[in-house]
Amino acid sequence: MTITITAFERSPDGGRGLARDTRVRWALEEVGQPYEVQLVSFRAMKEPAHLRLHPFGQIPTYDEDGLVLFETGAIVLHIAQHYAGLLPDDADARSRAVTWMFAALNTMEPPVLELANAKLLEGDKPWSQERLPLVEDRVRARLKPLSARLGRADWLDGEFSAGDLMMVSVLLRLKSSGLLDGYPNLAAYLARGEARPAYKRAFDAQLAVNTGKQPT
């Protein structure tokens, strides 16, 4: 069995772990599955060969002996369902973990990405400074109930799961925003995710692509 994923030849974030291939790398590291990485340029992402893998011309894609998947949620769910380590054995707990995966992608990530776009793509617009506080408030409106639900627990529902992997991956985009300062338990939650050996391996591998320095 051979698993091949695609990743940016040069990531827009310079290898800070924000590119979505990091999520897939992390999942594969958590379950102990080896994988190969095919690096794709921005130009190649829009060419027919890559569009056959991802119809929207993005990364990552996942190819497991001819099974081709795209969208990180679908890929991580496939990995979690087929390899031990990311979903609990109990059926109800598994369903709750999947629920948290969807919550990360559908409830948390949209306002977080809106904030990123407001800063990176709209920062030079005359209305940007007036709009930014509104966007930040939308993020806080998601962080507050998430913080309340997490409470003093280490993870969202018992042991670490694919739900935590996806939620931490989303929260990483807020790391430098200052918004997590008001939610110490979420900041600590994010730090626990980053401290996992599997995450460190995934991060180092993605960083190496952008810096040319091989992981130690």
JOBELCOR-V219836 format. One line per field, one symbol per residue. ss: DSSP state (H for helix, E for strand, - for the rest). psi: psi as a letter, one per 40 degrees, with the letter a starting at -180 (. if undefined). burial: 1 if it has 16 or more other C-alpha atoms within 10 Angstrom, else 0. A space follows every 50 residues. Layout:
ss=???
psi=???
burial=???
//
This chain:
ss=--EEEEEE------------HHHHHHHHHHH----EEEEE-HHHH--HHH H---------EEEE--EEEE-HHHHHHHHHHH--------HHHHHHHHHH HHHHHHHHHHHHHHHHHHHH-------HHHHHHHHHHHHHHHHHHHHHHH -----------HHHHHHHHHHHHH----HHHH-HHHHHHHHHHHH-HHHH HHHHHHHHHHH-----
psi=hhhhiiihdhhdeefeedieddddddddddefhiiihhhhiddddeiddd dddheefaiiihhgfehhiihddddddddddehieeiidhdddddddddd dddddddddddddddddddddedeideddddddddddddddddddddddd beididgbihadddddddddddeededededegdddddddddddehdddd ddddddddddeehii.
burial=00111111011000111111111111111110001010110000110001 00110011111110000111111011101100001111000011011101 11111001101111110100010000000001001101110010011000 00011110011111111111111100000100101110110011000111 1111111111000000
//
